[in-house]
């Protein structure tokens, strides 16, 4: 049995631990999205809630003499959701609307047929308190499947409107200390 020791606990929680409010998201859009440059530049500042993606490995269950025997089944990736602060130009919302309209047009139901035309990789970074990337997740071949409504309310004083975007994707890849060492994103996000 290990006895409680504050110093050992502090040394195990390196650099004070990973903080949930220290993250950055980089969005990418299909080429047909005409308003993408502003949305890409503002995303690290305006994506206020994100998540490091999860995964589930389903069991393959076989019945044997009245008993369940479990084997490894298929991996399933849950949808990835972000929350966005809405700037007065609605830059990210407009880009998302254009993206979704390109997948299926509002009026005539036409859309892009090739996945390479409407799927893009997204990145989410867990940062330390100095803005250095501790771990990165590349969310591969993602596309938006749900753009939430923006609530409008006379009584919503002293608030900035938000909306969520939910993406489906094929899989993700990860990297500890991206680019082989801790990378400072200060220059990238000061656009």
ZIWOPE-V136199 format. One record per residue. N is the residue number from 1. RES is the residue in three letters. SS is DSSP state (~ for helix, > for strand, _ for the rest). PSI is psi in whole degrees, -180 to 180 (999 if undefined). D_LAST is the distance of its C-alpha to the last C-alpha in whole Angstrom. Layout:
n->N res->RES ss->SS psi->PSI d_last->D_LAST
n->N res->RES ss->SS psi->PSI d_last->D_LAST
//
This chain:
n->1 res->UNK ss->_ psi->133 d_last->52
n->2 res->UNK ss->_ psi->133 d_last->49
n->3 res->UNK ss->_ psi->154 d_last->50
n->4 res->UNK ss->_ psi->132 d_last->47
n->5 res->UNK ss->_ psi->114 d_last->45
n->6 res->UNK ss->~ psi->-41 d_last->42
n->7 res->UNK ss->~ psi->-40 d_last->41
n->8 res->UNK ss->~ psi->-38 d_last->41
n->9 res->UNK ss->~ psi->-47 d_last->39
n->10 res->UNK ss->~ psi->-38 d_last->36
n->11 res->UNK ss->~ psi->-29 d_last->36
n->12 res->UNK ss->~ psi->-30 d_last->36
n->13 res->UNK ss->_ psi->75 d_last->33
n->14 res->UNK ss->~ psi->139 d_last->31
n->15 res->UNK ss->~ psi->29 d_last->28
n->16 res->UNK ss->~ psi->9 d_last->29
n->17 res->UNK ss->_ psi->161 d_last->28
n->18 res->UNK ss->_ psi->134 d_last->26
n->19 res->UNK ss->_ psi->134 d_last->24
n->20 res->UNK ss->_ psi->-19 d_last->24
n->21 res->UNK ss->_ psi->5 d_last->21
n->22 res->UNK ss->_ psi->91 d_last->19
n->23 res->UNK ss->> psi->166 d_last->17
n->24 res->UNK ss->> psi->147 d_last->14
n->25 res->UNK ss->> psi->133 d_last->14
n->26 res->UNK ss->> psi->121 d_last->13
n->27 res->UNK ss->_ psi->156 d_last->14
n->28 res->UNK ss->_ psi->145 d_last->15
n->29 res->UNK ss->_ psi->154 d_last->17
n->30 res->UNK ss->_ psi->157 d_last->20
n->31 res->UNK ss->_ psi->-25 d_last->20
n->32 res->UNK ss->_ psi->-9 d_last->22
n->33 res->UNK ss->_ psi->108 d_last->20
n->34 res->UNK ss->_ psi->-22 d_last->19
n->35 res->UNK ss->_ psi->25 d_last->16
n->36 res->UNK ss->~ psi->-31 d_last->14
n->37 res->UNK ss->~ psi->-42 d_last->11
n->38 res->UNK ss->~ psi->-41 d_last->10
n->39 res->UNK ss->~ psi->-41 d_last->11
n->40 res->UNK ss->~ psi->-44 d_last->10
n->41 res->UNK ss->~ psi->-34 d_last->6
n->42 res->UNK ss->~ psi->-17 d_last->8
n->43 res->UNK ss->~ psi->-44 d_last->11
n->44 res->UNK ss->~ psi->-21 d_last->10
n->45 res->UNK ss->~ psi->-35 d_last->10
n->46 res->UNK ss->~ psi->-16 d_last->13
n->47 res->UNK ss->> psi->104 d_last->15
n->48 res->UNK ss->> psi->-18 d_last->18
n->49 res->UNK ss->> psi->134 d_last->20
n->50 res->UNK ss->_ psi->-173 d_last->21
n->51 res->UNK ss->_ psi->150 d_last->23
n->52 res->UNK ss->_ psi->128 d_last->24
n->53 res->UNK ss->_ psi->148 d_last->26
n->54 res->UNK ss->_ psi->177 d_last->30
n->55 res->UNK ss->_ psi->154 d_last->33
n->56 res->UNK ss->> psi->135 d_last->37
n->57 res->UNK ss->> psi->111 d_last->39
n->58 res->UNK ss->> psi->145 d_last->42
n->59 res->UNK ss->> psi->145 d_last->46
n->60 res->UNK ss->> psi->113 d_last->48
n->61 res->UNK ss->> psi->129 d_last->51
n->62 res->UNK ss->> psi->134 d_last->55
n->63 res->UNK ss->> psi->131 d_last->58
n->64 res->UNK ss->> psi->110 d_last->61
n->65 res->UNK ss->_ psi->48 d_last->64
n->66 res->UNK ss->_ psi->14 d_last->63
n->67 res->UNK ss->> psi->144 d_last->60
n->68 res->UNK ss->> psi->129 d_last->56
n->69 res->UNK ss->> psi->127 d_last->55
n->70 res->UNK ss->> psi->136 d_last->51
n->71 res->UNK ss->> psi->167 d_last->49
n->72 res->UNK ss->> psi->130 d_last->45
n->73 res->UNK ss->> psi->-142 d_last->44
n->74 res->UNK ss->> psi->147 d_last->41
n->75 res->UNK ss->> psi->139 d_last->38
n->76 res->UNK ss->> psi->136 d_last->36
n->77 res->UNK ss->_ psi->123 d_last->32
n->78 res->UNK ss->_ psi->154 d_last->32
n->79 res->UNK ss->_ psi->152 d_last->29
n->80 res->UNK ss->> psi->129 d_last->25
n->81 res->UNK ss->> psi->140 d_last->24
n->82 res->UNK ss->> psi->155 d_last->21
n->83 res->UNK ss->> psi->135 d_last->21
n->84 res->UNK ss->> psi->134 d_last->18
n->85 res->UNK ss->> psi->132 d_last->18
n->86 res->UNK ss->_ psi->112 d_last->18
n->87 res->UNK ss->_ psi->166 d_last->16
n->88 res->UNK ss->_ psi->-24 d_last->18
n->89 res->UNK ss->_ psi->-5 d_last->17
n->90 res->UNK ss->_ psi->44 d_last->18
n->91 res->UNK ss->~ psi->-47 d_last->15
n->92 res->UNK ss->~ psi->-39 d_last->15
n->93 res->UNK ss->~ psi->-44 d_last->19
n->94 res->UNK ss->~ psi->-43 d_last->19
n->95 res->UNK ss->~ psi->-41 d_last->18
n->96 res->UNK ss->~ psi->-40 d_last->20
n->97 res->UNK ss->~ psi->-43 d_last->23
n->98 res->UNK ss->~ psi->-41 d_last->23
n->99 res->UNK ss->~ psi->-50 d_last->23
n->100 res->UNK ss->~ psi->-36 d_last->26
n->101 res->UNK ss->~ psi->-35 d_last->27
n->102 res->UNK ss->~ psi->-26 d_last->27
n->103 res->UNK ss->~ psi->-35 d_last->29
n->104 res->UNK ss->_ psi->112 d_last->32
n->105 res->UNK ss->_ psi->141 d_last->32
n->106 res->UNK ss->_ psi->-46 d_last->33
n->107 res->UNK ss->_ psi->-46 d_last->36
n->108 res->UNK ss->_ psi->3 d_last->37
n->109 res->UNK ss->_ psi->9 d_last->36
n->110 res->UNK ss->_ psi->155 d_last->35
n->111 res->UNK ss->_ psi->173 d_last->32
n->112 res->UNK ss->_ psi->139 d_last->31
n->113 res->UNK ss->_ psi->-33 d_last->33
n->114 res->UNK ss->_ psi->127 d_last->32
n->115 res->UNK ss->~ psi->-34 d_last->30
n->116 res->UNK ss->~ psi->-18 d_last->27
n->117 res->UNK ss->~ psi->-25 d_last->26
n->118 res->UNK ss->~ psi->-4 d_last->25
n->119 res->UNK ss->_ psi->140 d_last->25
n->120 res->UNK ss->> psi->155 d_last->21
n->121 res->UNK ss->> psi->141 d_last->20
n->122 res->UNK ss->> psi->154 d_last->18
n->123 res->UNK ss->> psi->140 d_last->17
n->124 res->UNK ss->> psi->135 d_last->18
n->125 res->UNK ss->> psi->132 d_last->17
n->126 res->UNK ss->> psi->123 d_last->20
n->127 res->UNK ss->> psi->157 d_last->18
n->128 res->UNK ss->_ psi->-179 d_last->20
n->129 res->UNK ss->_ psi->-7 d_last->20
n->130 res->UNK ss->_ psi->4 d_last->18
n->131 res->UNK ss->_ psi->11 d_last->15
n->132 res->UNK ss->> psi->142 d_last->17
n->133 res->UNK ss->> psi->123 d_last->18
n->134 res->UNK ss->> psi->-38 d_last->22
n->135 res->UNK ss->> psi->144 d_last->22
n->136 res->UNK ss->> psi->149 d_last->20
n->137 res->UNK ss->> psi->126 d_last->22
n->138 res->UNK ss->> psi->114 d_last->21
n->139 res->UNK ss->> psi->107 d_last->23
n->140 res->UNK ss->> psi->132 d_last->24
n->141 res->UNK ss->> psi->54 d_last->25
n->142 res->UNK ss->> psi->159 d_last->24
n->143 res->UNK ss->> psi->145 d_last->25
n->144 res->UNK ss->> psi->136 d_last->25
n->145 res->UNK ss->> psi->-14 d_last->28
n->146 res->UNK ss->> psi->125 d_last->28
n->147 res->UNK ss->> psi->112 d_last->26
n->148 res->UNK ss->_ psi->158 d_last->27
n->149 res->UNK ss->_ psi->159 d_last->28
n->150 res->UNK ss->_ psi->117 d_last->27
n->151 res->UNK ss->_ psi->135 d_last->29
n->152 res->UNK ss->_ psi->132 d_last->30
n->153 res->UNK ss->_ psi->121 d_last->32
n->154 res->UNK ss->_ psi->-30 d_last->34
n->155 res->UNK ss->_ psi->0 d_last->34
n->156 res->UNK ss->_ psi->72 d_last->31
n->157 res->UNK ss->_ psi->155 d_last->30
n->158 res->UNK ss->_ psi->42 d_last->27
n->159 res->UNK ss->_ psi->155 d_last->25
n->160 res->UNK ss->_ psi->134 d_last->22
n->161 res->UNK ss->_ psi->150 d_last->23
n->162 res->UNK ss->> psi->164 d_last->22
n->163 res->UNK ss->> psi->161 d_last->23
n->164 res->UNK ss->> psi->153 d_last->23
n->165 res->UNK ss->> psi->129 d_last->23
n->166 res->UNK ss->> psi->131 d_last->25
n->167 res->UNK ss->> psi->145 d_last->25
n->168 res->UNK ss->> psi->155 d_last->28
n->169 res->UNK ss->_ psi->168 d_last->27
n->170 res->UNK ss->_ psi->-48 d_last->30
n->171 res->UNK ss->> psi->-178 d_last->29
n->172 res->UNK ss->> psi->159 d_last->26
n->173 res->UNK ss->> psi->156 d_last->26
n->174 res->UNK ss->> psi->159 d_last->25
n->175 res->UNK ss->> psi->124 d_last->24
n->176 res->UNK ss->> psi->139 d_last->25
n->177 res->UNK ss->_ psi->70 d_last->23
n->178 res->UNK ss->~ psi->147 d_last->21
n->179 res->UNK ss->~ psi->25 d_last->21
n->180 res->UNK ss->~ psi->-13 d_last->24
n->181 res->UNK ss->_ psi->173 d_last->23
n->182 res->UNK ss->_ psi->128 d_last->21
n->183 res->UNK ss->_ psi->136 d_last->17
n->184 res->UNK ss->> psi->122 d_last->14
n->185 res->UNK ss->_ psi->9 d_last->11
n->186 res->UNK ss->_ psi->-42 d_last->10
n->187 res->UNK ss->_ psi->-36 d_last->8
n->188 res->UNK ss->_ psi->-41 d_last->7
n->189 res->UNK ss->_ psi->0 d_last->6
n->190 res->UNK ss->_ psi->50 d_last->4
n->191 res->UNK ss->_ psi->999 d_last->0
//
